[in-house]
Amino acid sequence: MDVIVDEQNHVLKKYMTFGFMGSARPGAEKFFPFGLRTDGTLANGSDTGEPDDTDERVNIHGKKAEVGELFTFLQDGEEYTYRIAQVVNLGEP
């Protein structure tokens, strides 16, 4: 995910976040781009065949963008826990 953080490295809620699940490698079997709205719900896009008003949620807003930080993904009533494995600084705004 590409996120915008504050001075303390917390993920800001006031900006939409973009990312993907799966692999972005050419020919990958599973690649699912998404937009993460400021309310924490996922937007799958209009050409995915998926409804754009899903109950899928990610609770990364307000978390520290640092290796080891946990966040959850809620899908179809199931909650999945993820750990931040890598942080890349893309530079100053």
Protein Blocks (a to p, Z undefined) as FASTA:
>chain_A
ZZdddfkopacfkbccdddehjfbehiabdcdddddfkopacebjklopafbbcbdcfkg
opacdehiacdddeehiacddddfbdcdebjZZ
